[in-house]
Amino acid sequence: MWGDVAATEGEEAKTGPFADWEYHVTTIEGLIPRDVEQMLTAVQDRITELAKTSPVTALRAVARLQDTTPALALDAVRTARQAMVSWEAIGTALGCTRQSAHERYARQVAN
């Protein structure tokens, strides 16, 4: 069985060490830290509030977020791949499929 990754890792069956690793990555490491969750909520609440009194300023803040998030996502995907995180786990974390994540980032990320 040595060298037979499918048999020893259980990738297809979602059992064995592979499944344990995926569970760890998606469940344990996948939790957003409380302080980050609070910051995201605060930004959302502040922009919603700002839109009521200064809608153009709120739109500028939204545009800034839209400009910033692609680079943050790419950096996070690059770091995840360097840490040997699977494309399936990356896709799950990003709310898409493994294939979508791979198609979107693989060319920009060194495997």
MOPAC internal coordinates of N, CA, C and O (Angstrom, degrees):
PM7 1SCF
backbone

  N    0.0000 0     0.00 0     0.00 0    0    0    0
  C    1.4409 1     0.00 0     0.00 0    1    0    0
  C    1.5249 1   112.27 1     0.00 0    2    1    0
  O    1.2310 1   118.72 1   163.38 1    3    2    1
  N    1.3181 1   120.05 1   -16.62 1    3    2    1
  C    1.4475 1   120.60 1   179.03 1    5    3    2
  C    1.5115 1   109.59 1   -59.28 1    6    5    3
  O    1.2310 1   120.79 1   -46.64 1    7    6    5
  N    1.2993 1   116.09 1   133.36 1    7    6    5
  C    1.4492 1   120.37 1  -179.47 1    9    7    6
  C    1.5136 1   113.24 1    91.71 1   10    9    7
  O    1.2310 1   120.21 1   168.03 1   11   10    9
  N    1.3240 1   117.20 1   -11.97 1   11   10    9
  C    1.4566 1   121.13 1   179.22 1   13   11   10
  C    1.5319 1   108.20 1   -96.30 1   14   13   11
  O    1.2310 1   120.90 1   -95.96 1   15   14   13
  N    1.3284 1   115.88 1    84.04 1   15   14   13
  C    1.4575 1   121.52 1  -173.86 1   17   15   14
  C    1.5226 1   111.63 1   -58.91 1   18   17   15
  O    1.2310 1   120.10 1   138.46 1   19   18   17
  N    1.3140 1   117.42 1   -41.54 1   19   18   17
  C    1.4607 1   120.09 1  -178.23 1   21   19   18
  C    1.5257 1   111.13 1   -60.86 1   22   21   19
  O    1.2310 1   120.32 1   141.89 1   23   22   21
  N    1.3294 1   116.99 1   -38.11 1   23   22   21
  C    1.4624 1   120.11 1  -178.82 1   25   23   22
  C    1.5245 1   112.21 1   -77.21 1   26   25   23
  O    1.2310 1   120.12 1   141.39 1   27   26   25
  N    1.3263 1   117.37 1   -38.61 1   27   26   25
  C    1.4613 1   119.49 1  -175.47 1   29   27   26
  C    1.5292 1   113.68 1   -86.54 1   30   29   27
  O    1.2310 1   120.11 1   148.87 1   31   30   29
  N    1.3113 1   117.39 1   -31.13 1   31   30   29
  C    1.4568 1   119.99 1  -177.91 1   33   31   30
  C    1.5188 1   113.07 1   -92.84 1   34   33   31
  O    1.2310 1   120.04 1   159.12 1   35   34   33
  N    1.3274 1   117.53 1   -20.88 1   35   34   33
  C    1.4608 1   120.41 1   178.67 1   37   35   34
  C    1.5127 1   113.49 1    68.05 1   38   37   35
  O    1.2310 1   119.99 1  -147.46 1   39   38   37
  N    1.3288 1   117.62 1    32.54 1   39   38   37
  C    1.4624 1   120.60 1  -177.29 1   41   39   38
  C    1.5265 1   112.53 1   -58.35 1   42   41   39
  O    1.2310 1   120.29 1   132.00 1   43   42   41
  N    1.3050 1   117.05 1   -48.00 1   43   42   41
  C    1.4609 1   120.60 1  -177.40 1   45   43   42
  C    1.5238 1   112.26 1   -69.55 1   46   45   43
  O    1.2310 1   120.46 1   141.00 1   47   46   45
  N    1.3171 1   116.73 1   -39.00 1   47   46   45
  C    1.4581 1   121.40 1  -177.30 1   49   47   46
  C    1.5235 1   112.49 1   -82.90 1   50   49   47
  O    1.2310 1   120.39 1   171.15 1   51   50   49
  N    1.3352 1   116.86 1    -8.85 1   51   50   49
  C    1.4608 1   122.22 1  -176.76 1   53   51   50
  C    1.5282 1   111.53 1    58.97 1   54   53   51
  O    1.2310 1   121.44 1  -137.01 1   55   54   53
  N    1.3346 1   114.85 1    42.99 1   55   54   53
  C    1.4565 1   121.08 1   177.97 1   57   55   54
  C    1.5229 1   108.65 1  -129.78 1   58   57   55
  O    1.2310 1   120.53 1    -9.80 1   59   58   57
  N    1.3067 1   116.59 1   170.20 1   59   58   57
  C    1.4549 1   120.60 1   174.64 1   61   59   58
  C    1.5134 1   113.29 1    77.08 1   62   61   59
  O    1.2310 1   120.70 1    17.55 1   63   62   61
  N    1.3219 1   116.27 1  -162.45 1   63   62   61
  C    1.4647 1   121.22 1  -175.57 1   65   63   62
  C    1.5305 1   113.71 1   -57.97 1   66   65   63
  O    1.2310 1   120.50 1   142.57 1   67   66   65
  N    1.3250 1   116.65 1   -37.43 1   67   66   65
  C    1.4611 1   119.95 1   179.32 1   69   67   66
  C    1.5231 1   110.42 1   -60.21 1   70   69   67
  O    1.2310 1   120.18 1   131.90 1   71   70   69
  N    1.3174 1   117.26 1   -48.10 1   71   70   69
  C    1.4632 1   121.21 1  -179.95 1   73   71   70
  C    1.5248 1   110.98 1   -64.23 1   74   73   71
  O    1.2310 1   120.35 1   140.75 1   75   74   73
  N    1.3209 1   116.93 1   -39.25 1   75   74   73
  C    1.4658 1   120.05 1   177.47 1   77   75   74
  C    1.5222 1   110.88 1   -60.38 1   78   77   75
  O    1.2310 1   120.76 1   135.90 1   79   78   77
  N    1.3239 1   116.16 1   -44.10 1   79   78   77
  C    1.4599 1   120.45 1   179.53 1   81   79   78
  C    1.5237 1   111.21 1   -63.87 1   82   81   79
  O    1.2310 1   120.40 1   133.73 1   83   82   81
  N    1.3274 1   116.83 1   -46.27 1   83   82   81
  C    1.4563 1   120.86 1   179.78 1   85   83   82
  C    1.5305 1   110.64 1   -60.07 1   86   85   83
  O    1.2310 1   120.41 1   138.19 1   87   86   85
  N    1.3280 1   116.83 1   -41.81 1   87   86   85
  C    1.4636 1   120.85 1   178.02 1   89   87   86
  C    1.5229 1   109.56 1   -60.37 1   90   89   87
  O    1.2310 1   120.62 1   133.70 1   91   90   89
  N    1.3142 1   116.41 1   -46.30 1   91   90   89
  C    1.4545 1   121.32 1  -179.34 1   93   91   90
  C    1.5279 1   110.87 1   -59.81 1   94   93   91
  O    1.2310 1   120.73 1   131.22 1   95   94   93
  N    1.3024 1   116.21 1   -48.78 1   95   94   93
  C    1.4646 1   120.34 1  -176.94 1   97   95   94
  C    1.5199 1   111.41 1   -64.93 1   98   97   95
  O    1.2310 1   120.26 1   133.46 1   99   98   97
  N    1.3266 1   117.11 1   -46.54 1   99   98   97
  C    1.4608 1   119.06 1  -174.35 1  101   99   98
  C    1.5157 1   113.33 1   -80.14 1  102  101   99
  O    1.2310 1   119.81 1   150.95 1  103  102  101
  N    1.3184 1   117.97 1   -29.05 1  103  102  101
  C    1.4545 1   119.79 1  -177.23 1  105  103  102
  C    1.5174 1   112.43 1   -95.83 1  106  105  103
  O    1.2310 1   120.28 1   126.44 1  107  106  105
  N    1.2901 1   117.07 1   -53.56 1  107  106  105
  C    1.4569 1   120.66 1  -175.26 1  109  107  106
  C    1.5226 1   111.02 1   -78.14 1  110  109  107
  O    1.2310 1   120.01 1   124.24 1  111  110  109
  N    1.3205 1   117.58 1   -55.76 1  111  110  109
  C    1.4560 1   120.25 1  -178.21 1  113  111  110
  C    1.5190 1   112.36 1   -75.05 1  114  113  111
  O    1.2310 1   120.37 1   163.40 1  115  114  113
  N    1.3183 1   116.90 1   -16.60 1  115  114  113
  C    1.4556 1   120.23 1  -175.96 1  117  115  114
  C    1.5113 1   114.78 1   -79.79 1  118  117  115
  O    1.2310 1   119.78 1   172.93 1  119  118  117
  N    1.3246 1   118.02 1    -7.07 1  119  118  117
  C    1.4537 1   120.35 1  -179.56 1  121  119  118
  C    1.5268 1   109.97 1   -74.59 1  122  121  119
  O    1.2310 1   121.18 1   -49.81 1  123  122  121
  N    1.3197 1   115.35 1   130.19 1  123  122  121
  C    1.4618 1   119.62 1   178.55 1  125  123  122
  C    1.5252 1   107.52 1   -77.04 1  126  125  123
  O    1.2310 1   120.08 1   -51.74 1  127  126  125
  N    1.3313 1   117.45 1   128.26 1  127  126  125
  C    1.4682 1   119.46 1   179.02 1  129  127  126
  C    1.5312 1   110.96 1   -57.88 1  130  129  127
  O    1.2310 1   121.36 1   -34.15 1  131  130  129
  N    1.3038 1   115.00 1   145.85 1  131  130  129
  C    1.4557 1   120.76 1  -175.66 1  133  131  130
  C    1.5306 1   112.15 1   -56.57 1  134  133  131
  O    1.2310 1   120.00 1   137.62 1  135  134  133
  N    1.3272 1   117.61 1   -42.38 1  135  134  133
  C    1.4634 1   119.44 1  -178.35 1  137  135  134
  C    1.5285 1   111.56 1   -63.97 1  138  137  135
  O    1.2310 1   120.25 1   143.26 1  139  138  137
  N    1.3171 1   117.14 1   -36.74 1  139  138  137
  C    1.4716 1   120.64 1   178.03 1  141  139  138
  C    1.5235 1   109.65 1   -68.65 1  142  141  139
  O    1.2310 1   120.34 1   136.79 1  143  142  141
  N    1.3203 1   116.96 1   -43.21 1  143  142  141
  C    1.4740 1   121.32 1   177.68 1  145  143  142
  C    1.5299 1   110.15 1   -59.09 1  146  145  143
  O    1.2310 1   120.30 1   138.25 1  147  146  145
  N    1.3359 1   117.04 1   -41.75 1  147  146  145
  C    1.4621 1   121.16 1   179.03 1  149  147  146
  C    1.5256 1   111.37 1   -65.61 1  150  149  147
  O    1.2310 1   120.37 1   139.42 1  151  150  149
  N    1.3328 1   116.91 1   -40.58 1  151  150  149
  C    1.4704 1   119.90 1   178.43 1  153  151  150
  C    1.5204 1   110.93 1   -64.22 1  154  153  151
  O    1.2310 1   120.39 1   136.58 1  155  154  153
  N    1.3320 1   116.86 1   -43.42 1  155  154  153
  C    1.4595 1   120.04 1   179.95 1  157  155  154
  C    1.5278 1   110.99 1   -62.71 1  158  157  155
  O    1.2310 1   120.77 1   137.79 1  159  158  157
  N    1.3138 1   116.14 1   -42.21 1  159  158  157
  C    1.4614 1   120.63 1   178.14 1  161  159  158
  C    1.5237 1   110.57 1   -64.57 1  162  161  159
  O    1.2310 1   120.46 1   138.74 1  163  162  161
  N    1.3309 1   116.73 1   -41.26 1  163  162  161
  C    1.4660 1   120.89 1   179.26 1  165  163  162
  C    1.5247 1   111.25 1   -62.93 1  166  165  163
  O    1.2310 1   120.18 1   137.73 1  167  166  165
  N    1.3288 1   117.27 1   -42.27 1  167  166  165
  C    1.4682 1   120.79 1   178.43 1  169  167  166
  C    1.5254 1   109.79 1   -63.36 1  170  169  167
  O    1.2310 1   120.57 1   133.87 1  171  170  169
  N    1.3212 1   116.51 1   -46.13 1  171  170  169
  C    1.4688 1   120.29 1   179.45 1  173  171  170
  C    1.5339 1   110.45 1   -60.27 1  174  173  171
  O    1.2310 1   120.38 1   132.58 1  175  174  173
  N    1.3362 1   116.88 1   -47.42 1  175  174  173
  C    1.4587 1   120.65 1  -179.73 1  177  175  174
  C    1.5274 1   111.65 1   -62.38 1  178  177  175
  O    1.2310 1   120.59 1   138.36 1  179  178  177
  N    1.3186 1   116.47 1   -41.64 1  179  178  177
  C    1.4708 1   120.60 1  -178.09 1  181  179  178
  C    1.5233 1   111.48 1   -66.71 1  182  181  179
  O    1.2310 1   120.26 1   138.30 1  183  182  181
  N    1.3187 1   117.12 1   -41.70 1  183  182  181
  C    1.4725 1   119.71 1   178.78 1  185  183  182
  C    1.5254 1   110.25 1   -67.18 1  186  185  183
  O    1.2310 1   119.92 1   141.38 1  187  186  185
  N    1.3211 1   117.77 1   -38.62 1  187  186  185
  C    1.4685 1   121.31 1   177.14 1  189  187  186
  C    1.5215 1   110.31 1   -61.79 1  190  189  187
  O    1.2310 1   120.79 1   136.74 1  191  190  189
  N    1.3231 1   116.10 1   -43.26 1  191  190  189
  C    1.4662 1   121.81 1   177.89 1  193  191  190
  C    1.5299 1   110.91 1   -65.44 1  194  193  191
  O    1.2310 1   120.95 1   135.48 1  195  194  193
  N    1.3200 1   115.79 1   -44.52 1  195  194  193
  C    1.4576 1   121.44 1  -179.36 1  197  195  194
  C    1.5267 1   111.53 1   -62.57 1  198  197  195
  O    1.2310 1   120.34 1   145.18 1  199  198  197
  N    1.3168 1   116.95 1   -34.82 1  199  198  197
  C    1.4700 1   121.05 1  -179.09 1  201  199  198
  C    1.5231 1   111.70 1   -62.05 1  202  201  199
  O    1.2310 1   120.52 1   152.36 1  203  202  201
  N    1.3118 1   116.61 1   -27.64 1  203  202  201
  C    1.4738 1   120.15 1  -179.49 1  205  203  202
  C    1.5215 1   111.98 1   -72.27 1  206  205  203
  O    1.2310 1   120.21 1   147.20 1  207  206  205
  N    1.3280 1   117.21 1   -32.80 1  207  206  205
  C    1.4620 1   120.52 1  -175.91 1  209  207  206
  C    1.5235 1   113.62 1  -108.12 1  210  209  207
  O    1.2310 1   120.70 1   149.47 1  211  210  209
  N    1.3309 1   116.27 1   -30.53 1  211  210  209
  C    1.4682 1   121.38 1  -178.43 1  213  211  210
  C    1.5254 1   109.36 1  -140.61 1  214  213  211
  O    1.2310 1   120.74 1  -104.92 1  215  214  213
  N    1.3241 1   116.19 1    75.08 1  215  214  213
  C    1.4685 1   118.87 1  -174.11 1  217  215  214
  C    1.5233 1   114.55 1   -60.58 1  218  217  215
  O    1.2310 1   119.45 1   145.24 1  219  218  217
  N    1.3208 1   118.65 1   -34.76 1  219  218  217
  C    1.4666 1   120.44 1   179.84 1  221  219  218
  C    1.5280 1   110.01 1   -68.16 1  222  221  219
  O    1.2310 1   120.32 1   140.49 1  223  222  221
  N    1.3164 1   117.00 1   -39.51 1  223  222  221
  C    1.4583 1   120.77 1   176.70 1  225  223  222
  C    1.5297 1   110.27 1   -64.46 1  226  225  223
  O    1.2310 1   120.63 1   139.54 1  227  226  225
  N    1.3110 1   116.39 1   -40.46 1  227  226  225
  C    1.4716 1   120.22 1   176.92 1  229  227  226
  C    1.5253 1   110.30 1   -61.63 1  230  229  227
  O    1.2310 1   120.31 1   138.58 1  231  230  229
  N    1.3218 1   117.02 1   -41.42 1  231  230  229
  C    1.4600 1   120.45 1   178.03 1  233  231  230
  C    1.5238 1   111.59 1   -63.81 1  234  233  231
  O    1.2310 1   120.43 1   141.90 1  235  234  233
  N    1.3176 1   116.79 1   -38.10 1  235  234  233
  C    1.4757 1   119.84 1   176.68 1  237  235  234
  C    1.5321 1   110.69 1   -63.66 1  238  237  235
  O    1.2310 1   120.71 1   139.65 1  239  238  237
  N    1.3294 1   116.25 1   -40.35 1  239  238  237
  C    1.4679 1   119.91 1   178.04 1  241  239  238
  C    1.5283 1   110.43 1   -64.25 1  242  241  239
  O    1.2310 1   120.22 1   138.84 1  243  242  241
  N    1.3187 1   117.18 1   -41.16 1  243  242  241
  C    1.4643 1   121.04 1   177.76 1  245  243  242
  C    1.5265 1   109.99 1   -64.17 1  246  245  243
  O    1.2310 1   120.28 1   136.92 1  247  246  245
  N    1.3158 1   117.07 1   -43.08 1  247  246  245
  C    1.4693 1   120.42 1   178.53 1  249  247  246
  C    1.5186 1   110.73 1   -60.89 1  250  249  247
  O    1.2310 1   120.21 1   140.18 1  251  250  249
  N    1.3106 1   117.20 1   -39.82 1  251  250  249
  C    1.4708 1   121.29 1   178.01 1  253  251  250
  C    1.5198 1   110.62 1   -61.75 1  254  253  251
  O    1.2310 1   120.48 1   137.17 1  255  254  253
  N    1.3253 1   116.69 1   -42.83 1  255  254  253
  C    1.4683 1   120.34 1   176.53 1  257  255  254
  C    1.5235 1   111.05 1   -62.63 1  258  257  255
  O    1.2310 1   120.79 1   136.53 1  259  258  257
  N    1.3252 1   116.10 1   -43.47 1  259  258  257
  C    1.4620 1   119.81 1   179.66 1  261  259  258
  C    1.5185 1   111.51 1   -63.11 1  262  261  259
  O    1.2310 1   119.93 1   145.36 1  263  262  261
  N    1.3150 1   117.73 1   -34.64 1  263  262  261
  C    1.4665 1   121.19 1   177.96 1  265  263  262
  C    1.5238 1   112.05 1   -72.58 1  266  265  263
  O    1.2310 1   120.58 1   147.79 1  267  266  265
  N    1.3156 1   116.49 1   -32.21 1  267  266  265
  C    1.4596 1   122.13 1  -175.20 1  269  267  266
  C    1.5249 1   113.60 1   -82.70 1  270  269  267
  O    1.2310 1   119.77 1   141.78 1  271  270  269
  N    1.3010 1   118.05 1   -38.22 1  271  270  269
  C    1.4682 1   120.37 1  -171.92 1  273  271  270
  C    1.5288 1   115.36 1   -64.14 1  274  273  271
  O    1.2310 1   118.11 1   143.80 1  275  274  273
  N    1.3264 1   121.21 1   -36.20 1  275  274  273
  C    1.4685 1   117.93 1   178.20 1  277  275  274
  C    1.5338 1   113.04 1   -60.43 1  278  277  275
  O    1.2310 1   120.42 1   138.69 1  279  278  277
  N    1.3224 1   116.80 1   -41.31 1  279  278  277
  C    1.4670 1   119.47 1   179.19 1  281  279  278
  C    1.5230 1   110.90 1   -67.88 1  282  281  279
  O    1.2310 1   120.34 1   142.02 1  283  282  281
  N    1.3268 1   116.95 1   -37.98 1  283  282  281
  C    1.4677 1   120.41 1   176.95 1  285  283  282
  C    1.5242 1   110.48 1   -63.95 1  286  285  283
  O    1.2310 1   120.62 1   137.54 1  287  286  285
  N    1.3247 1   116.42 1   -42.46 1  287  286  285
  C    1.4658 1   120.53 1   179.48 1  289  287  286
  C    1.5223 1   110.84 1   -62.84 1  290  289  287
  O    1.2310 1   120.51 1   134.24 1  291  290  289
  N    1.3127 1   116.64 1   -45.76 1  291  290  289
  C    1.4596 1   120.48 1   179.57 1  293  291  290
  C    1.5287 1   111.15 1   -61.05 1  294  293  291
  O    1.2310 1   120.07 1   135.86 1  295  294  293
  N    1.3140 1   117.48 1   -44.14 1  295  294  293
  C    1.4644 1   120.69 1   177.87 1  297  295  294
  C    1.5247 1   111.09 1   -61.55 1  298  297  295
  O    1.2310 1   120.56 1   137.41 1  299  298  297
  N    1.3291 1   116.54 1   -42.59 1  299  298  297
  C    1.4664 1   120.36 1  -179.90 1  301  299  298
  C    1.5255 1   110.93 1   -66.01 1  302  301  299
  O    1.2310 1   120.14 1   138.64 1  303  302  301
  N    1.3339 1   117.35 1   -41.36 1  303  302  301
  C    1.4703 1   120.53 1   178.06 1  305  303  302
  C    1.5258 1   109.90 1   -65.26 1  306  305  303
  O    1.2310 1   120.25 1   135.79 1  307  306  305
  N    1.3078 1   117.12 1   -44.21 1  307  306  305
  C    1.4669 1   120.65 1   179.20 1  309  307  306
  C    1.5379 1   110.29 1   -58.52 1  310  309  307
  O    1.2310 1   120.11 1   133.53 1  311  310  309
  N    1.3170 1   117.39 1   -46.47 1  311  310  309
  C    1.4582 1   121.93 1   179.64 1  313  311  310
  C    1.5246 1   110.85 1   -64.70 1  314  313  311
  O    1.2310 1   120.35 1   139.96 1  315  314  313
  N    1.3147 1   116.94 1   -40.04 1  315  314  313
  C    1.4698 1   120.75 1   178.60 1  317  315  314
  C    1.5266 1   110.59 1   -62.90 1  318  317  315
  O    1.2310 1   120.05 1   135.67 1  319  318  317
  N    1.3188 1   117.52 1   -44.33 1  319  318  317
  C    1.4624 1   120.28 1   179.86 1  321  319  318
  C    1.5308 1   110.88 1   -65.31 1  322  321  319
  O    1.2310 1   120.00 1   141.47 1  323  322  321
  N    1.3252 1   117.60 1   -38.53 1  323  322  321
  C    1.4585 1   120.67 1   176.80 1  325  323  322
  C    1.5284 1   110.98 1   -63.11 1  326  325  323
  O    1.2310 1   121.00 1   151.13 1  327  326  325
  N    1.3395 1   115.70 1   -28.87 1  327  326  325
  C    1.4650 1   121.16 1   177.72 1  329  327  326
  C    1.5228 1   111.77 1   -87.99 1  330  329  327
  O    1.2310 1   120.82 1  -169.28 1  331  330  329
  N    1.3527 1   116.03 1    10.72 1  331  330  329
  C    1.4616 1   122.49 1   177.36 1  333  331  330
  C    1.5357 1   114.17 1    67.88 1  334  333  331
  O    1.2310 1   120.28 1  -153.98 1  335  334  333
  N    1.3257 1   117.07 1    26.02 1  335  334  333
  C    1.4585 1   121.27 1   175.69 1  337  335  334
  C    1.5263 1   107.20 1   -75.09 1  338  337  335
  O    1.2310 1   120.59 1   -45.01 1  339  338  337
  N    1.3228 1   116.48 1   134.99 1  339  338  337
  C    1.4679 1   120.95 1  -176.33 1  341  339  338
  C    1.5297 1   110.94 1   -71.69 1  342  341  339
  O    1.2310 1   121.65 1   -21.58 1  343  342  341
  N    1.3311 1   114.44 1   158.42 1  343  342  341
  C    1.4537 1   119.66 1   175.88 1  345  343  342
  C    1.5247 1   110.47 1   -63.70 1  346  345  343
  O    1.2310 1   120.16 1   148.56 1  347  346  345
  N    1.3249 1   117.29 1   -31.44 1  347  346  345
  C    1.4677 1   120.17 1   177.53 1  349  347  346
  C    1.5291 1   110.66 1   -63.06 1  350  349  347
  O    1.2310 1   120.32 1   133.99 1  351  350  349
  N    1.3269 1   116.99 1   -46.01 1  351  350  349
  C    1.4675 1   120.61 1   179.35 1  353  351  350
  C    1.5280 1   110.90 1   -65.88 1  354  353  351
  O    1.2310 1   120.32 1   142.27 1  355  354  353
  N    1.3157 1   117.00 1   -37.73 1  355  354  353
  C    1.4665 1   121.01 1   178.05 1  357  355  354
  C    1.5240 1   109.45 1   -64.46 1  358  357  355
  O    1.2310 1   120.56 1   132.83 1  359  358  357
  N    1.3178 1   116.53 1   -47.17 1  359  358  357
  C    1.4632 1   120.05 1   178.18 1  361  359  358
  C    1.5190 1   111.88 1   -58.89 1  362  361  359
  O    1.2310 1   120.69 1   134.87 1  363  362  361
  N    1.3132 1   116.29 1   -45.13 1  363  362  361
  C    1.4681 1   120.51 1   178.79 1  365  363  362
  C    1.5238 1   110.66 1   -59.48 1  366  365  363
  O    1.2310 1   120.49 1   134.36 1  367  366  365
  N    1.3249 1   116.66 1   -45.64 1  367  366  365
  C    1.4641 1   120.88 1  -179.62 1  369  367  366
  C    1.5284 1   111.71 1   -63.28 1  370  369  367
  O    1.2310 1   120.59 1   145.57 1  371  370  369
  N    1.3236 1   116.47 1   -34.43 1  371  370  369
  C    1.4658 1   121.04 1  -179.76 1  373  371  370
  C    1.5280 1   112.80 1   -86.28 1  374  373  371
  O    1.2310 1   120.56 1   175.89 1  375  374  373
  N    1.3275 1   116.54 1    -4.11 1  375  374  373
  C    1.4590 1   120.05 1   179.23 1  377  375  374
  C    1.5150 1   113.72 1    78.70 1  378  377  375
  O    1.2310 1   120.76 1  -151.18 1  379  378  377
  N    1.3287 1   116.15 1    28.82 1  379  378  377
  C    1.4604 1   120.50 1   178.15 1  381  379  378
  C    1.5292 1   108.85 1  -139.20 1  382  381  379
  O    1.2310 1   120.61 1     3.42 1  383  382  381
  N    1.3061 1   116.44 1  -176.58 1  383  382  381
  C    1.4630 1   120.47 1   179.28 1  385  383  382
  C    1.5199 1   110.66 1   -82.29 1  386  385  383
  O    1.2310 1   121.42 1   -14.90 1  387  386  385
  N    1.3170 1   114.89 1   165.10 1  387  386  385
  C    1.4657 1   121.64 1   174.95 1  389  387  386
  C    1.5161 1   109.27 1   -57.28 1  390  389  387
  O    1.2310 1   121.03 1   135.09 1  391  390  389
  N    1.3202 1   115.63 1   -44.91 1  391  390  389
  C    1.4601 1   120.67 1  -177.29 1  393  391  390
  C    1.5304 1   111.39 1   -63.78 1  394  393  391
  O    1.2310 1   120.20 1   136.78 1  395  394  393
  N    1.3209 1   117.22 1   -43.22 1  395  394  393
  C    1.4669 1   120.32 1   178.95 1  397  395  394
  C    1.5196 1   111.83 1   -62.63 1  398  397  395
  O    1.2310 1   120.73 1   136.28 1  399  398  397
  N    1.3282 1   116.21 1   -43.72 1  399  398  397
  C    1.4709 1   120.01 1   178.88 1  401  399  398
  C    1.5178 1   110.33 1   -63.05 1  402  401  399
  O    1.2310 1   120.84 1   135.92 1  403  402  401
  N    1.3240 1   116.01 1   -44.08 1  403  402  401
  C    1.4643 1   120.54 1  -179.44 1  405  403  402
  C    1.5279 1   110.60 1   -62.84 1  406  405  403
  O    1.2310 1   120.19 1   132.49 1  407  406  405
  N    1.3173 1   117.25 1   -47.51 1  407  406  405
  C    1.4588 1   121.09 1  -179.49 1  409  407  406
  C    1.5267 1   111.69 1   -61.62 1  410  409  407
  O    1.2310 1   120.67 1   143.94 1  411  410  409
  N    1.3170 1   116.33 1   -36.06 1  411  410  409
  C    1.4633 1   120.04 1  -176.97 1  413  411  410
  C    1.5255 1   113.16 1   -76.25 1  414  413  411
  O    1.2310 1   120.06 1   143.12 1  415  414  413
  N    1.3489 1   117.48 1   -36.88 1  415  414  413
  C    1.4604 1   119.92 1  -170.33 1  417  415  414
  C    1.5253 1   116.58 1  -116.56 1  418  417  415
  O    1.2310 1   119.05 1   161.65 1  419  418  417
  N    1.3092 1   119.42 1   -18.35 1  419  418  417
  C    1.4588 1   121.38 1  -170.59 1  421  419  418
  C    1.5282 1   113.29 1   -56.40 1  422  421  419
  O    1.2310 1   120.34 1   139.32 1  423  422  421
  N    1.3240 1   116.95 1   -40.68 1  423  422  421
  C    1.4739 1   119.25 1  -178.10 1  425  423  422
  C    1.5282 1   112.19 1   -67.76 1  426  425  423
  O    1.2310 1   120.82 1   153.12 1  427  426  425
  N    1.3144 1   116.03 1   -26.88 1  427  426  425
  C    1.4615 1   121.00 1  -177.04 1  429  427  426
  C    1.5229 1   112.88 1   -91.39 1  430  429  427
  O    1.2310 1   120.95 1   169.68 1  431  430  429
  N    1.3307 1   115.79 1   -10.32 1  431  430  429
  C    1.4716 1   121.02 1  -175.46 1  433  431  430
  C    1.5204 1   109.09 1  -116.71 1  434  433  431
  O    1.2310 1   120.48 1   -52.06 1  435  434  433
  N    1.3046 1   116.69 1   127.94 1  435  434  433
  C    1.4690 1   119.96 1   176.23 1  437  435  434
  C    1.5193 1   108.77 1   -74.95 1  438  437  435
  O    1.2310 1   120.36 1   -53.95 1  439  438  437
  N    1.3250 1   116.91 1   126.05 1  439  438  437
  C    1.4688 1   120.63 1  -179.59 1  441  439  438
  C    1.4624 1   109.29 1   -77.35 1  442  441  439
  O    1.2310 1   120.10 1   180.00 1  443  442  441

